[in-house]
Amino acid sequence: MTIVWAVVSAMLMLAAVLTTIRVLRGPTSLDRLVALDTIIALCMCGLAAWAAFSRDSTVVPAIVALSLVSFVGSIAIARFRVRDDEA
């Protein structure tokens, strides 16, 4: 199980680094917003992997809270986003 945990951790960290690069280099604000949503999803995946590895379900409320905040944030950003060419 430790090898699986190490592989999952490495893959999640690689995905987080690549997504962070997209946040920094994204040509439009929409690219950056999608990348930030992806980082939140990666955090939720990391918490779920940790819960499976440690067999501890106390992080499940944190996963639910992150998903709700991410959803509300995405909806708010989609609603009030200003186009890049208008700025």
C-alpha positions as CSV (number, residue, x, y, z in Angstrom):
1,M,0.0,0.0,0.0
2,T,2.9,2.3,0.6
3,I,4.1,2.0,-3.0
4,V,0.6,2.9,-4.2
5,W,0.6,5.9,-1.9
6,A,3.9,7.0,-3.2
7,V,2.9,6.7,-6.8
8,V,-0.4,8.5,-6.2
9,S,1.4,11.3,-4.4
10,A,3.9,11.7,-7.1
11,M,1.2,11.8,-9.8
12,L,-0.8,14.4,-7.9
13,M,2.2,16.5,-7.3
14,L,3.2,16.4,-10.9
15,A,-0.4,17.4,-11.9
16,A,-0.3,20.2,-9.4
17,V,3.0,21.6,-10.8
18,L,1.7,21.4,-14.3
19,T,-1.5,23.1,-13.3
20,T,0.4,25.8,-11.4
21,I,2.3,26.5,-14.6
22,R,-1.0,26.9,-16.4
23,V,-2.1,29.4,-13.7
24,L,1.0,31.4,-14.2
25,R,1.2,31.3,-18.0
26,G,-2.4,31.1,-19.0
27,P,-3.1,33.5,-21.8
28,T,-6.7,34.3,-20.7
29,S,-8.4,34.6,-17.4
30,L,-10.6,31.7,-18.2
31,D,-7.5,29.5,-18.5
32,R,-6.4,30.6,-15.1
33,L,-9.9,30.0,-13.6
34,V,-10.1,26.5,-15.0
35,A,-6.6,25.8,-13.7
36,L,-7.6,27.0,-10.2
37,D,-10.6,24.7,-10.2
38,T,-8.3,21.9,-11.2
39,I,-6.0,22.6,-8.3
40,I,-8.9,22.4,-5.9
41,A,-9.9,19.1,-7.5
42,L,-6.4,17.9,-7.0
43,C,-6.5,18.9,-3.4
44,M,-9.7,16.9,-3.0
45,C,-8.1,13.9,-4.7
46,G,-5.1,14.2,-2.4
47,L,-7.4,14.2,0.7
48,A,-9.3,11.2,-0.6
49,A,-6.1,9.3,-1.3
50,W,-4.9,10.1,2.2
51,A,-8.2,9.0,3.7
52,A,-7.9,5.7,1.8
53,F,-4.2,5.2,2.8
54,S,-4.7,6.0,6.5
55,R,-8.2,4.4,6.7
56,D,-9.4,7.6,8.5
57,S,-12.6,9.1,7.4
58,T,-12.3,12.4,9.4
59,V,-11.2,14.3,6.2
60,V,-14.4,13.5,4.4
61,P,-16.1,16.7,5.7
62,A,-13.2,18.7,4.4
63,I,-13.6,17.1,1.0
64,V,-17.3,18.0,1.0
65,A,-16.5,21.6,2.1
66,L,-13.9,22.0,-0.6
67,S,-16.3,20.7,-3.3
68,L,-19.1,23.1,-2.2
69,V,-16.8,26.1,-2.0
70,S,-15.3,25.2,-5.4
71,F,-18.7,24.8,-7.0
72,V,-20.1,28.1,-5.6
73,G,-16.9,29.9,-6.6
74,S,-17.0,28.5,-10.1
75,I,-20.6,29.6,-10.5
76,A,-19.9,33.1,-9.2
77,I,-16.9,33.5,-11.4
78,A,-18.9,32.3,-14.5
79,R,-21.6,34.7,-13.6
80,F,-19.5,37.8,-13.0
81,R,-16.5,37.2,-15.3
82,V,-15.6,40.1,-17.6
83,R,-14.2,39.2,-21.0
84,D,-10.5,39.7,-21.5
85,D,-10.8,42.0,-24.5
86,E,-13.1,44.4,-22.6
87,A,-10.7,45.0,-19.7
